[in-house]
Amino acid sequence: MSASKFKDLEARVVVPERFQAFDSGSRAANLAIHGSPHPRRYRLSRSDFPVALFWGENDWVAAPEDVQWLARELPNVILNRRVPLRTFNHLDFLWAKDADKLVYRDVVRLFDHLAPDHFEINREISRYAPRQDVREQLGDHLPAKDEA
């Protein structure tokens, strides 16, 4: 993909302070895809499920200021975690050699905390996250279990 095509795509995907479906670029295409000349906007304030945000300071897809805007818009953010490595970026969630230590362990602990009886966690993964007090592991970012 050329830089100019990427910029065009970015302009249709990244709309400041708006969470919406993909804008196809024309009224006709939007009408065919969305049934409306404009992409559907999502009302984040109506979300009633717990949301955990993991983000990196160096993310070129989800800028820190956009993540903070999202955190303010969502009514049930239970964790807003900056990955503690300044150079961590969007691809590092998948490819960083230390993603298990920086992100995955906390994700597994979070699942274990929120619904320990609803997730059958693979033993290979759970060896990274032995059952321990989640508040101790993740700090005061999580509500008490009876509040979740």
N, C-alpha and C positions, 0 to 999 in steps of 0.2 A: 504494500500500500504506500503510495507516495505521500509526502508530507502535506501537500495541498488537500488530498482526499481525506487524510486523517483529520486535518483542521476542519473540513466540512462536516465530517462525522461528529467530531467533538462538539461543534456548534449546535448540532441537532440533539445530542445526548445530554450535554452539560448545560442546563438552564439554571442560572442562579436562583436560589431560594424557591425552587419549584420541584416537586417530585411528580413525574408524569411518565406516561408510556412513551415509547420511542416516536419521535416526530419524523415521519417518512419524507418530509421535505416539500410536499405539495398537498394542496387541499384534496385533490382527487385521490392521491395515494392514501392519505389519512382516512378519507371517507371509505375507501375499499377495505382498509385494514381495521380501522377502529369504529366504523359506522358513524363517524363525525369528521368534519373538516379539520378538527384540531385534536391532538392526542389527549387522551383521558388524563386528568389530574387525579392523583391519589390523595385522599384526606388522611394524612398521617395521624391526626388527632383522634381518629376513630379506632386506631389499632389498640387492641386490648390484650395482646400477648407480650410476654417478656422479651426484651431485645437486649442482646449484648453486642457492643460495638468494639471491634479490635481494629486498630488503625496504626499506620506508620507515619512518622514526620516527613519522610521523603517520598510519599506516595504520589505519583503523577496522575492517578485516576481519581482517587478520593482525597482531595486536599484536606488538611487538618481543619481549616475553617468550615468546609462543607460538612465534615463529620460532626463538628460542634453544632452547626445549624440543625442537622438531622437529630442530634441528641436533644436539642431544645424543642423540636417539633413533635417527637415521639413521646407519648405520655407514660410509657412504662419501660424506660431504659434502666436495666438493673446493673449494667456494667458498661463503663466507658473507659476502655483500656488502650492507652498508647503503648505500642510495643517498645520496650526499653532499649532500642538500638536506633540511633539517629539516622542511619543509612537505610533502614528497613523500608522497602517499597512494595508496590502492589504485587509484583511477581514473587516476592520473597515469601508470601503466605504459602505458596506451593513449592518453591525451589530453594529457599534458604537452607543451608545445611544444619542450622541450629533452630529451625522453625518449631521443632518438637519442644525445645526448652522455652522458646520465646512466646509461643502461641498455643500449640496443640495440647500441652499439659493442662493449661488453664481452661481450654474448651472442654476437655474431658471432665475436669473437676466441676465445671459449671453444669454440665449435663447431669453428673452424679448428684449434685446439690439440688437441682431443680426437680428432677424426677428419677430418683434412684431406682424405683420399681418399674419404670416405664422404658428404660433403655437397657438393652442387652449389649453391654460393651464388650467388645472383643478383648480377651485376656491379654493379647499382645499389646494393645493400646493401654489397657488399664495398669500394666506394670509401670507405666510412666506416671500414673496418678493413683497411688495407693490411697485407700479410704482414710481420710484424715479430716479434721475440722476445716471446712472450706473457708470460713472467715479467717482462720489462721493463715491459710495458703494464699488467698486472694486479697486479704486486707478488708477494710471496711466498705468496699464497693458493693457488696451483696447485702440484701435485706436479710433479716433473721428468717429462718426457715418457715416460721408460721406467718411471716409477712409476704412471702413469695407466692 
